[in-house]
Amino acid sequence: MVRVIIFLLLVYFVARAVWRLVYGIAEGLSGRRDPQSPSAVALARDPVCGTYVVPSRALTSGSGNDLHFFCSERCRQAWSKR
Ligand SMILES: [Zn+2]
């Protein structure tokens, strides 16, 4: 009887491990992407140093057609001093 219980426990743990593995692979194949990933965002070019920046995280100057994006406060100040 004890052997049967041990066998059932073993089956239970193996099944659980297999399920976790399958679940992990399925999750990987579903292709969930980080929505914050900058690779999917159109980049803006810093007119001072030429660095490409993510507009949502970059410093800005001006508005409308005169809107510029900067990688740092230093570049923004250099642009405003021109
Ligand atoms: Zn810059």
PDB file of the backbone (N, CA, C, O) and the ligand in Angstrom, with CONECT records:
HET     ZN  A 101       1
ATOM      1  N   MET A   1       0.833  -1.212   0.000  1.00  0.00           N
ATOM      2  CA  MET A   1       0.000   0.000   0.000  1.00  0.00           C
ATOM      3  C   MET A   1       0.863   1.256   0.000  1.00  0.00           C
ATOM      4  O   MET A   1       0.577   2.226  -0.703  1.00  0.00           O
ATOM      5  N   VAL A   2       1.927   1.218   0.805  1.00  0.00           N
ATOM      6  CA  VAL A   2       2.824   2.367   0.877  1.00  0.00           C
ATOM      7  C   VAL A   2       3.443   2.629  -0.488  1.00  0.00           C
ATOM      8  O   VAL A   2       3.609   3.782  -0.886  1.00  0.00           O
ATOM      9  N   ARG A   3       3.780   1.577  -1.196  1.00  0.00           N
ATOM     10  CA  ARG A   3       4.371   1.714  -2.530  1.00  0.00           C
ATOM     11  C   ARG A   3       3.434   2.437  -3.484  1.00  0.00           C
ATOM     12  O   ARG A   3       3.863   3.255  -4.298  1.00  0.00           O
ATOM     13  N   VAL A   4       2.157   2.126  -3.374  1.00  0.00           N
ATOM     14  CA  VAL A   4       1.163   2.766  -4.250  1.00  0.00           C
ATOM     15  C   VAL A   4       1.111   4.268  -3.976  1.00  0.00           C
ATOM     16  O   VAL A   4       1.047   5.077  -4.901  1.00  0.00           O
ATOM     17  N   ILE A   5       1.141   4.626  -2.702  1.00  0.00           N
ATOM     18  CA  ILE A   5       1.095   6.041  -2.328  1.00  0.00           C
ATOM     19  C   ILE A   5       2.332   6.768  -2.861  1.00  0.00           C
ATOM     20  O   ILE A   5       2.223   7.860  -3.418  1.00  0.00           O
ATOM     21  N   ILE A   6       3.494   6.164  -2.691  1.00  0.00           N
ATOM     22  CA  ILE A   6       4.730   6.768  -3.191  1.00  0.00           C
ATOM     23  C   ILE A   6       4.675   6.908  -4.713  1.00  0.00           C
ATOM     24  O   ILE A   6       5.093   7.919  -5.277  1.00  0.00           O
ATOM     25  N   PHE A   7       4.153   5.874  -5.357  1.00  0.00           N
ATOM     26  CA  PHE A   7       4.035   5.918  -6.816  1.00  0.00           C
ATOM     27  C   PHE A   7       3.114   7.056  -7.256  1.00  0.00           C
ATOM     28  O   PHE A   7       3.424   7.793  -8.192  1.00  0.00           O
ATOM     29  N   LEU A   8       1.988   7.187  -6.572  1.00  0.00           N
ATOM     30  CA  LEU A   8       1.032   8.250  -6.918  1.00  0.00           C
ATOM     31  C   LEU A   8       1.644   9.633  -6.691  1.00  0.00           C
ATOM     32  O   LEU A   8       1.437  10.543  -7.494  1.00  0.00           O
ATOM     33  N   LEU A   9       2.398   9.792  -5.600  1.00  0.00           N
ATOM     34  CA  LEU A   9       3.064  11.061  -5.331  1.00  0.00           C
ATOM     35  C   LEU A   9       4.074  11.380  -6.433  1.00  0.00           C
ATOM     36  O   LEU A   9       4.184  12.516  -6.894  1.00  0.00           O
ATOM     37  N   LEU A  10       4.799  10.350  -6.836  1.00  0.00           N
ATOM     38  CA  LEU A  10       5.799  10.518  -7.892  1.00  0.00           C
ATOM     39  C   LEU A  10       5.127  10.955  -9.190  1.00  0.00           C
ATOM     40  O   LEU A  10       5.592  11.877  -9.860  1.00  0.00           O
ATOM     41  N   VAL A  11       4.032  10.286  -9.535  1.00  0.00           N
ATOM     42  CA  VAL A  11       3.281  10.640 -10.749  1.00  0.00           C
ATOM     43  C   VAL A  11       2.797  12.089 -10.656  1.00  0.00           C
ATOM     44  O   VAL A  11       2.845  12.842 -11.630  1.00  0.00           O
ATOM     45  N   TYR A  12       2.330  12.460  -9.459  1.00  0.00           N
ATOM     46  CA  TYR A  12       1.819  13.811  -9.262  1.00  0.00           C
ATOM     47  C   TYR A  12       2.909  14.859  -9.509  1.00  0.00           C
ATOM     48  O   TYR A  12       2.688  15.850 -10.206  1.00  0.00           O
ATOM     49  N   PHE A  13       4.095  14.620  -8.920  1.00  0.00           N
ATOM     50  CA  PHE A  13       5.177  15.590  -9.075  1.00  0.00           C
ATOM     51  C   PHE A  13       5.698  15.661 -10.505  1.00  0.00           C
ATOM     52  O   PHE A  13       6.014  16.739 -11.007  1.00  0.00           O
ATOM     53  N   VAL A  14       5.786  14.500 -11.158  1.00  0.00           N
ATOM     54  CA  VAL A  14       6.245  14.477 -12.551  1.00  0.00           C
ATOM     55  C   VAL A  14       5.242  15.215 -13.439  1.00  0.00           C
ATOM     56  O   VAL A  14       5.627  15.999 -14.307  1.00  0.00           O
ATOM     57  N   ALA A  15       3.962  14.958 -13.214  1.00  0.00           N
ATOM     58  CA  ALA A  15       2.915  15.611 -14.014  1.00  0.00           C
ATOM     59  C   ALA A  15       2.955  17.120 -13.820  1.00  0.00           C
ATOM     60  O   ALA A  15       2.769  17.889 -14.763  1.00  0.00           O
ATOM     61  N   ARG A  16       3.201  17.524 -12.581  1.00  0.00           N
ATOM     62  CA  ARG A  16       3.258  18.961 -12.299  1.00  0.00           C
ATOM     63  C   ARG A  16       4.458  19.617 -12.991  1.00  0.00           C
ATOM     64  O   ARG A  16       4.359  20.718 -13.533  1.00  0.00           O
ATOM     65  N   ALA A  17       5.596  18.906 -12.955  1.00  0.00           N
ATOM     66  CA  ALA A  17       6.801  19.428 -13.607  1.00  0.00           C
ATOM     67  C   ALA A  17       6.594  19.542 -15.110  1.00  0.00           C
ATOM     68  O   ALA A  17       6.990  20.533 -15.723  1.00  0.00           O
ATOM     69  N   VAL A  18       5.969  18.522 -15.706  1.00  0.00           N
ATOM     70  CA  VAL A  18       5.703  18.539 -17.156  1.00  0.00           C
ATOM     71  C   VAL A  18       4.751  19.680 -17.494  1.00  0.00           C
ATOM     72  O   VAL A  18       4.946  20.382 -18.487  1.00  0.00           O
ATOM     73  N   TRP A  19       3.724  19.865 -16.671  1.00  0.00           N
ATOM     74  CA  TRP A  19       2.755  20.927 -16.918  1.00  0.00           C
ATOM     75  C   TRP A  19       3.428  22.302 -16.893  1.00  0.00           C
ATOM     76  O   TRP A  19       3.158  23.160 -17.734  1.00  0.00           O
ATOM     77  N   ARG A  20       4.297  22.486 -15.918  1.00  0.00           N
ATOM     78  CA  ARG A  20       5.027  23.762 -15.831  1.00  0.00           C
ATOM     79  C   ARG A  20       5.869  24.002 -17.068  1.00  0.00           C
ATOM     80  O   ARG A  20       5.928  25.114 -17.593  1.00  0.00           O
ATOM     81  N   LEU A  21       6.516  22.948 -17.523  1.00  0.00           N
ATOM     82  CA  LEU A  21       7.375  23.050 -18.710  1.00  0.00           C
ATOM     83  C   LEU A  21       6.547  23.436 -19.934  1.00  0.00           C
ATOM     84  O   LEU A  21       6.905  24.340 -20.688  1.00  0.00           O
ATOM     85  N   VAL A  22       5.413  22.716 -20.114  1.00  0.00           N
ATOM     86  CA  VAL A  22       4.535  22.990 -21.259  1.00  0.00           C
ATOM     87  C   VAL A  22       3.990  24.415 -21.173  1.00  0.00           C
ATOM     88  O   VAL A  22       3.935  25.126 -22.176  1.00  0.00           O
ATOM     89  N   TYR A  23       3.591  24.825 -19.981  1.00  0.00           N
ATOM     90  CA  TYR A  23       3.038  26.157 -19.785  1.00  0.00           C
ATOM     91  C   TYR A  23       4.088  27.223 -20.118  1.00  0.00           C
ATOM     92  O   TYR A  23       3.777  28.235 -20.745  1.00  0.00           O
ATOM     93  N   GLY A  24       5.324  26.985 -19.696  1.00  0.00           N
ATOM     94  CA  GLY A  24       6.408  27.926 -19.976  1.00  0.00           C
ATOM     95  C   GLY A  24       6.691  28.051 -21.456  1.00  0.00           C
ATOM     96  O   GLY A  24       6.908  29.154 -21.959  1.00  0.00           O
ATOM     97  N   ILE A  25       6.689  26.920 -22.164  1.00  0.00           N
ATOM     98  CA  ILE A  25       6.930  26.943 -23.614  1.00  0.00           C
ATOM     99  C   ILE A  25       5.786  27.666 -24.324  1.00  0.00           C
ATOM    100  O   ILE A  25       6.014  28.467 -25.230  1.00  0.00           O
ATOM    101  N   ALA A  26       4.547  27.374 -23.903  1.00  0.00           N
ATOM    102  CA  ALA A  26       3.382  28.009 -24.520  1.00  0.00           C
ATOM    103  C   ALA A  26       3.427  29.518 -24.321  1.00  0.00           C
ATOM    104  O   ALA A  26       3.083  30.284 -25.221  1.00  0.00           O
ATOM    105  N   GLU A  27       3.853  29.931 -23.143  1.00  0.00           N
ATOM    106  CA  GLU A  27       3.944  31.358 -22.847  1.00  0.00           C
ATOM    107  C   GLU A  27       5.019  32.018 -23.708  1.00  0.00           C
ATOM    108  O   GLU A  27       4.854  33.146 -24.171  1.00  0.00           O
ATOM    109  N   GLY A  28       6.130  31.293 -23.915  1.00  0.00           N
ATOM    110  CA  GLY A  28       7.200  31.817 -24.751  1.00  0.00           C
ATOM    111  C   GLY A  28       6.787  31.921 -26.205  1.00  0.00           C
ATOM    112  O   GLY A  28       7.158  32.872 -26.893  1.00  0.00           O
ATOM    113  N   LEU A  29       6.010  30.937 -26.682  1.00  0.00           N
ATOM    114  CA  LEU A  29       5.582  30.924 -28.084  1.00  0.00           C
ATOM    115  C   LEU A  29       4.495  31.948 -28.360  1.00  0.00           C
ATOM    116  O   LEU A  29       4.336  32.391 -29.498  1.00  0.00           O
ATOM    117  N   SER A  30       3.743  32.330 -27.330  1.00  0.00           N
ATOM    118  CA  SER A  30       2.658  33.295 -27.531  1.00  0.00           C
ATOM    119  C   SER A  30       3.219  34.658 -27.909  1.00  0.00           C
ATOM    120  O   SER A  30       2.484  35.521 -28.389  1.00  0.00           O
ATOM    121  N   GLY A  31       4.518  34.856 -27.694  1.00  0.00           N
ATOM    122  CA  GLY A  31       5.175  36.078 -28.149  1.00  0.00           C
ATOM    123  C   GLY A  31       4.747  37.320 -27.415  1.00  0.00           C
ATOM    124  O   GLY A  31       4.565  38.376 -28.021  1.00  0.00           O
ATOM    125  N   ARG A  32       4.586  37.204 -26.116  1.00  0.00           N
ATOM    126  CA  ARG A  32       4.232  38.405 -25.363  1.00  0.00           C
ATOM    127  C   ARG A  32       5.424  39.347 -25.340  1.00  0.00           C
ATOM    128  O   ARG A  32       6.531  38.954 -24.972  1.00  0.00           O
ATOM    129  N   ARG A  33       5.195  40.578 -25.730  1.00  0.00           N
ATOM    130  CA  ARG A  33       6.269  41.573 -25.775  1.00  0.00           C
ATOM    131  C   ARG A  33       6.049  42.639 -24.716  1.00  0.00           C
ATOM    132  O   ARG A  33       4.918  42.964 -24.355  1.00  0.00           O
ATOM    133  N   ASP A  34       7.143  43.164 -24.236  1.00  0.00           N
ATOM    134  CA  ASP A  34       7.089  44.261 -23.293  1.00  0.00           C
ATOM    135  C   ASP A  34       6.579  45.506 -24.013  1.00  0.00           C
ATOM    136  O   ASP A  34       7.237  45.977 -24.941  1.00  0.00           O
ATOM    137  N   PRO A  35       5.428  46.057 -23.618  1.00  0.00           N
ATOM    138  CA  PRO A  35       4.896  47.241 -24.312  1.00  0.00           C
ATOM    139  C   PRO A  35       5.797  48.455 -24.181  1.00  0.00           C
ATOM    140  O   PRO A  35       5.673  49.409 -24.950  1.00  0.00           O
ATOM    141  N   GLN A  36       6.708  48.427 -23.208  1.00  0.00           N
ATOM    142  CA  GLN A  36       7.624  49.549 -23.014  1.00  0.00           C
ATOM    143  C   GLN A  36       8.865  49.439 -23.900  1.00  0.00           C
ATOM    144  O   GLN A  36       9.731  50.313 -23.880  1.00  0.00           O
ATOM    145  N   SER A  37       8.942  48.358 -24.676  1.00  0.00           N
ATOM    146  CA  SER A  37      10.128  48.133 -25.503  1.00  0.00           C
ATOM    147  C   SER A  37      10.356  49.278 -26.493  1.00  0.00           C
ATOM    148  O   SER A  37       9.480  49.560 -27.311  1.00  0.00           O
ATOM    149  N   PRO A  38      11.507  49.936 -26.434  1.00  0.00           N
ATOM    150  CA  PRO A  38      11.753  51.075 -27.313  1.00  0.00           C
ATOM    151  C   PRO A  38      11.948  50.684 -28.773  1.00  0.00           C
ATOM    152  O   PRO A  38      11.866  51.544 -29.650  1.00  0.00           O
ATOM    153  N   SER A  39      12.204  49.404 -29.057  1.00  0.00           N
ATOM    154  CA  SER A  39      12.449  48.979 -30.435  1.00  0.00           C
ATOM    155  C   SER A  39      11.207  49.148 -31.297  1.00  0.00           C
ATOM    156  O   SER A  39      11.316  49.265 -32.518  1.00  0.00           O
ATOM    157  N   ALA A  40      10.023  49.164 -30.678  1.00  0.00           N
ATOM    158  CA  ALA A  40       8.784  49.278 -31.439  1.00  0.00           C
ATOM    159  C   ALA A  40       8.374  50.742 -31.625  1.00  0.00           C
ATOM    160  O   ALA A  40       7.392  51.034 -32.308  1.00  0.00           O
ATOM    161  N   VAL A  41       9.128  51.654 -31.016  1.00  0.00           N
ATOM    162  CA  VAL A  41       8.770  53.074 -31.047  1.00  0.00           C
ATOM    163  C   VAL A  41       9.614  53.792 -32.096  1.00  0.00           C
ATOM    164  O   VAL A  41      10.805  53.516 -32.239  1.00  0.00           O
ATOM    165  N   ALA A  42       8.988  54.717 -32.830  1.00  0.00           N
ATOM    166  CA  ALA A  42       9.730  55.531 -33.779  1.00  0.00           C
ATOM    167  C   ALA A  42      10.642  56.473 -33.009  1.00  0.00           C
ATOM    168  O   ALA A  42      10.207  57.156 -32.082  1.00  0.00           O
ATOM    169  N   LEU A  43      11.908  56.502 -33.401  1.00  0.00           N
ATOM    170  CA  LEU A  43      12.877  57.311 -32.673  1.00  0.00           C
ATOM    171  C   LEU A  43      12.996  58.702 -33.274  1.00  0.00           C
ATOM    172  O   LEU A  43      12.791  58.898 -34.472  1.00  0.00           O
ATOM    173  N   ALA A  44      13.328  59.662 -32.424  1.00  0.00           N
ATOM    174  CA  ALA A  44      13.556  61.035 -32.863  1.00  0.00           C
ATOM    175  C   ALA A  44      15.048  61.345 -32.728  1.00  0.00           C
ATOM    176  O   ALA A  44      15.719  60.836 -31.830  1.00  0.00           O
ATOM    177  N   ARG A  45      15.551  62.180 -33.624  1.00  0.00           N
ATOM    178  CA  ARG A  45      16.975  62.477 -33.597  1.00  0.00           C
ATOM    179  C   ARG A  45      17.248  63.765 -32.842  1.00  0.00           C
ATOM    180  O   ARG A  45      16.622  64.800 -33.071  1.00  0.00           O
ATOM    181  N   ASP A  46      18.203  63.662 -31.937  1.00  0.00           N
ATOM    182  CA  ASP A  46      18.674  64.833 -31.198  1.00  0.00           C
ATOM    183  C   ASP A  46      19.444  65.718 -32.182  1.00  0.00           C
ATOM    184  O   ASP A  46      20.469  65.277 -32.703  1.00  0.00           O
ATOM    185  N   PRO A  47      18.988  66.967 -32.463  1.00  0.00           N
ATOM    186  CA  PRO A  47      19.651  67.809 -33.468  1.00  0.00           C
ATOM    187  C   PRO A  47      21.026  68.319 -33.030  1.00  0.00           C
ATOM    188  O   PRO A  47      21.791  68.814 -33.858  1.00  0.00           O
ATOM    189  N   VAL A  48      21.345  68.205 -31.745  1.00  0.00           N
ATOM    190  CA  VAL A  48      22.625  68.713 -31.241  1.00  0.00           C
ATOM    191  C   VAL A  48      23.731  67.673 -31.383  1.00  0.00           C
ATOM    192  O   VAL A  48      24.755  67.942 -32.012  1.00  0.00           O
ATOM    193  N   CYS A  49      23.540  66.506 -30.814  1.00  0.00           N
ATOM    194  CA  CYS A  49      24.593  65.496 -30.845  1.00  0.00           C
ATOM    195  C   CYS A  49      24.300  64.354 -31.806  1.00  0.00           C
ATOM    196  O   CYS A  49      25.170  63.518 -32.050  1.00  0.00           O
ATOM    197  N   GLY A  50      23.065  64.302 -32.368  1.00  0.00           N
ATOM    198  CA  GLY A  50      22.760  63.275 -33.351  1.00  0.00           C
ATOM    199  C   GLY A  50      22.319  61.947 -32.774  1.00  0.00           C
ATOM    200  O   GLY A  50      22.131  60.981 -33.513  1.00  0.00           O
ATOM    201  N   THR A  51      22.152  61.885 -31.460  1.00  0.00           N
ATOM    202  CA  THR A  51      21.704  60.644 -30.825  1.00  0.00           C
ATOM    203  C   THR A  51      20.224  60.426 -31.097  1.00  0.00           C
ATOM    204  O   THR A  51      19.444  61.378 -31.111  1.00  0.00           O
ATOM    205  N   TYR A  52      19.834  59.162 -31.315  1.00  0.00           N
ATOM    206  CA  TYR A  52      18.420  58.848 -31.490  1.00  0.00           C
ATOM    207  C   TYR A  52      17.809  58.569 -30.121  1.00  0.00           C
ATOM    208  O   TYR A  52      18.332  57.774 -29.340  1.00  0.00           O
ATOM    209  N   VAL A  53      16.707  59.232 -29.852  1.00  0.00           N
ATOM    210  CA  VAL A  53      16.065  59.123 -28.540  1.00  0.00           C
ATOM    211  C   VAL A  53      14.616  58.677 -28.695  1.00  0.00           C
ATOM    212  O   VAL A  53      14.006  58.846 -29.751  1.00  0.00           O
ATOM    213  N   VAL A  54      14.077  58.101 -27.618  1.00  0.00           N
ATOM    214  CA  VAL A  54      12.660  57.722 -27.580  1.00  0.00           C
ATOM    215  C   VAL A  54      11.878  58.973 -27.212  1.00  0.00           C
ATOM    216  O   VAL A  54      12.062  59.504 -26.117  1.00  0.00           O
ATOM    217  N   PRO A  55      10.995  59.468 -28.108  1.00  0.00           N
ATOM    218  CA  PRO A  55      10.285  60.729 -27.864  1.00  0.00           C
ATOM    219  C   PRO A  55       9.573  60.796 -26.522  1.00  0.00           C
ATOM    220  O   PRO A  55       9.578  61.845 -25.877  1.00  0.00           O
ATOM    221  N   SER A  56       8.961  59.698 -26.089  1.00  0.00           N
ATOM    222  CA  SER A  56       8.205  59.728 -24.837  1.00  0.00           C
ATOM    223  C   SER A  56       9.108  59.914 -23.623  1.00  0.00           C
ATOM    224  O   SER A  56       8.645  60.338 -22.564  1.00  0.00           O
ATOM    225  N   ARG A  57      10.401  59.599 -23.770  1.00  0.00           N
ATOM    226  CA  ARG A  57      11.323  59.729 -22.633  1.00  0.00           C
ATOM    227  C   ARG A  57      12.299  60.882 -22.818  1.00  0.00           C
ATOM    228  O   ARG A  57      13.059  61.202 -21.905  1.00  0.00           O
ATOM    229  N   ALA A  58      12.286  61.507 -23.987  1.00  0.00           N
ATOM    230  CA  ALA A  58      13.281  62.533 -24.274  1.00  0.00           C
ATOM    231  C   ALA A  58      12.834  63.897 -23.767  1.00  0.00           C
ATOM    232  O   ALA A  58      11.652  64.129 -23.513  1.00  0.00           O
ATOM    233  N   LEU A  59      13.799  64.789 -23.627  1.00  0.00           N
ATOM    234  CA  LEU A  59      13.505  66.176 -23.294  1.00  0.00           C
ATOM    235  C   LEU A  59      13.073  66.862 -24.577  1.00  0.00           C
ATOM    236  O   LEU A  59      13.577  66.534 -25.651  1.00  0.00           O
ATOM    237  N   THR A  60      12.149  67.809 -24.485  1.00  0.00           N
ATOM    238  CA  THR A  60      11.654  68.470 -25.684  1.00  0.00           C
ATOM    239  C   THR A  60      11.864  69.977 -25.603  1.00  0.00           C
ATOM    240  O   THR A  60      12.028  70.556 -24.529  1.00  0.00           O
ATOM    241  N   SER A  61      11.851  70.580 -26.784  1.00  0.00           N
ATOM    242  CA  SER A  61      11.944  72.031 -26.882  1.00  0.00           C
ATOM    243  C   SER A  61      11.079  72.478 -28.039  1.00  0.00           C
ATOM    244  O   SER A  61      11.071  71.840 -29.092  1.00  0.00           O
ATOM    245  N   GLY A  62      10.341  73.581 -27.856  1.00  0.00           N
ATOM    246  CA  GLY A  62       9.482  74.080 -28.906  1.00  0.00           C
ATOM    247  C   GLY A  62       8.181  73.311 -28.961  1.00  0.00           C
ATOM    248  O   GLY A  62       7.881  72.508 -28.077  1.00  0.00           O
ATOM    249  N   SER A  63       7.392  73.570 -30.031  1.00  0.00           N
ATOM    250  CA  SER A  63       6.114  72.883 -30.185  1.00  0.00           C
ATOM    251  C   SER A  63       5.729  72.859 -31.659  1.00  0.00           C
ATOM    252  O   SER A  63       6.302  73.585 -32.470  1.00  0.00           O
ATOM    253  N   GLY A  64       4.760  72.024 -31.998  1.00  0.00           N
ATOM    254  CA  GLY A  64       4.295  71.928 -33.378  1.00  0.00           C
ATOM    255  C   GLY A  64       5.400  71.488 -34.315  1.00  0.00           C
ATOM    256  O   GLY A  64       6.075  70.489 -34.068  1.00  0.00           O
ATOM    257  N   ASN A  65       5.584  72.243 -35.401  1.00  0.00           N
ATOM    258  CA  ASN A  65       6.620  71.900 -36.374  1.00  0.00           C
ATOM    259  C   ASN A  65       8.024  72.200 -35.856  1.00  0.00           C
ATOM    260  O   ASN A  65       9.012  71.718 -36.410  1.00  0.00           O
ATOM    261  N   ASP A  66       8.108  72.992 -34.801  1.00  0.00           N
ATOM    262  CA  ASP A  66       9.407  73.366 -34.240  1.00  0.00           C
ATOM    263  C   ASP A  66       9.757  72.522 -33.012  1.00  0.00           C
ATOM    264  O   ASP A  66      10.589  72.913 -32.193  1.00  0.00           O
ATOM    265  N   LEU A  67       9.116  71.369 -32.899  1.00  0.00           N
ATOM    266  CA  LEU A  67       9.355  70.504 -31.739  1.00  0.00           C
ATOM    267  C   LEU A  67      10.606  69.657 -31.955  1.00  0.00           C
ATOM    268  O   LEU A  67      10.745  68.985 -32.977  1.00  0.00           O
ATOM    269  N   HIS A  68      11.495  69.696 -31.000  1.00  0.00           N
ATOM    270  CA  HIS A  68      12.730  68.922 -31.081  1.00  0.00           C
ATOM    271  C   HIS A  68      12.894  68.077 -29.824  1.00  0.00           C
ATOM    272  O   HIS A  68      12.425  68.432 -28.743  1.00  0.00           O
ATOM    273  N   PHE A  69      13.576  66.946 -30.002  1.00  0.00           N
ATOM    274  CA  PHE A  69      13.800  66.023 -28.883  1.00  0.00           C
ATOM    275  C   PHE A  69      15.288  65.967 -28.574  1.00  0.00           C
ATOM    276  O   PHE A  69      16.126  65.972 -29.477  1.00  0.00           O
ATOM    277  N   PHE A  70      15.602  65.913 -27.290  1.00  0.00           N
ATOM    278  CA  PHE A  70      17.007  65.916 -26.857  1.00  0.00           C
ATOM    279  C   PHE A  70      17.283  64.781 -25.884  1.00  0.00           C
ATOM    280  O   PHE A  70      16.417  64.353 -25.121  1.00  0.00           O
ATOM    281  N   CYS A  71      18.543  64.305 -25.941  1.00  0.00           N
ATOM    282  CA  CYS A  71      18.934  63.190 -25.078  1.00  0.00           C
ATOM    283  C   CYS A  71      19.208  63.659 -23.665  1.00  0.00           C
ATOM    284  O   CYS A  71      19.109  62.875 -22.721  1.00  0.00           O
ATOM    285  N   SER A  72      19.553  64.932 -23.506  1.00  0.00           N
ATOM    286  CA  SER A  72      19.898  65.421 -22.171  1.00  0.00           C
ATOM    287  C   SER A  72      19.610  66.918 -22.064  1.00  0.00           C
ATOM    288  O   SER A  72      19.402  67.613 -23.059  1.00  0.00           O
ATOM    289  N   GLU A  73      19.607  67.372 -20.832  1.00  0.00           N
ATOM    290  CA  GLU A  73      19.391  68.806 -20.577  1.00  0.00           C
ATOM    291  C   GLU A  73      20.495  69.640 -21.216  1.00  0.00           C
ATOM    292  O   GLU A  73      20.244  70.758 -21.666  1.00  0.00           O
ATOM    293  N   ARG A  74      21.705  69.111 -21.259  1.00  0.00           N
ATOM    294  CA  ARG A  74      22.839  69.823 -21.848  1.00  0.00           C
ATOM    295  C   ARG A  74      22.595  70.109 -23.328  1.00  0.00           C
ATOM    296  O   ARG A  74      22.852  71.215 -23.802  1.00  0.00           O
ATOM    297  N   CYS A  75      22.097  69.107 -24.053  1.00  0.00           N
ATOM    298  CA  CYS A  75      21.815  69.291 -25.479  1.00  0.00           C
ATOM    299  C   CYS A  75      20.674  70.286 -25.679  1.00  0.00           C
ATOM    300  O   CYS A  75      20.709  71.096 -26.605  1.00  0.00           O
ATOM    301  N   ARG A  76      19.673  70.228 -24.821  1.00  0.00           N
ATOM    302  CA  ARG A  76      18.545  71.140 -24.963  1.00  0.00           C
ATOM    303  C   ARG A  76      18.990  72.581 -24.752  1.00  0.00           C
ATOM    304  O   ARG A  76      18.549  73.484 -25.463  1.00  0.00           O
ATOM    305  N   GLN A  77      19.866  72.793 -23.773  1.00  0.00           N
ATOM    306  CA  GLN A  77      20.370  74.137 -23.517  1.00  0.00           C
ATOM    307  C   GLN A  77      21.250  74.619 -24.673  1.00  0.00           C
ATOM    308  O   GLN A  77      21.198  75.788 -25.055  1.00  0.00           O
ATOM    309  N   ALA A  78      22.053  73.711 -25.222  1.00  0.00           N
ATOM    310  CA  ALA A  78      22.904  74.061 -26.362  1.00  0.00           C
ATOM    311  C   ALA A  78      22.026  74.469 -27.555  1.00  0.00           C
ATOM    312  O   ALA A  78      22.373  75.384 -28.302  1.00  0.00           O
ATOM    313  N   TRP A  79      20.891  73.786 -27.725  1.00  0.00           N
ATOM    314  CA  TRP A  79      19.986  74.094 -28.832  1.00  0.00           C
ATOM    315  C   TRP A  79      19.316  75.447 -28.618  1.00  0.00           C
ATOM    316  O   TRP A  79      19.180  76.220 -29.567  1.00  0.00           O
ATOM    317  N   SER A  80      18.898  75.747 -27.395  1.00  0.00           N
ATOM    318  CA  SER A  80      18.204  77.002 -27.125  1.00  0.00           C
ATOM    319  C   SER A  80      19.146  78.195 -27.193  1.00  0.00           C
ATOM    320  O   SER A  80      18.696  79.326 -27.378  1.00  0.00           O
ATOM    321  N   LYS A  81      20.454  77.958 -27.044  1.00  0.00           N
ATOM    322  CA  LYS A  81      21.448  79.040 -27.091  1.00  0.00           C
ATOM    323  C   LYS A  81      21.886  79.383 -28.497  1.00  0.00           C
ATOM    324  O   LYS A  81      22.566  80.387 -28.709  1.00  0.00           O
ATOM    325  N   ARG A  82      21.503  78.557 -29.464  1.00  0.00           N
ATOM    326  CA  ARG A  82      22.023  78.755 -30.823  1.00  0.00           C
ATOM    327  C   ARG A  82      21.621  80.103 -31.385  1.00  0.00           C
ATOM    328  O   ARG A  82      21.976  80.430 -32.517  1.00  0.00           O
TER     329      ARG A  82
HETATM  330 ZN    ZN A 101      22.200  64.956 -27.270  1.00  0.00          ZN2+
END
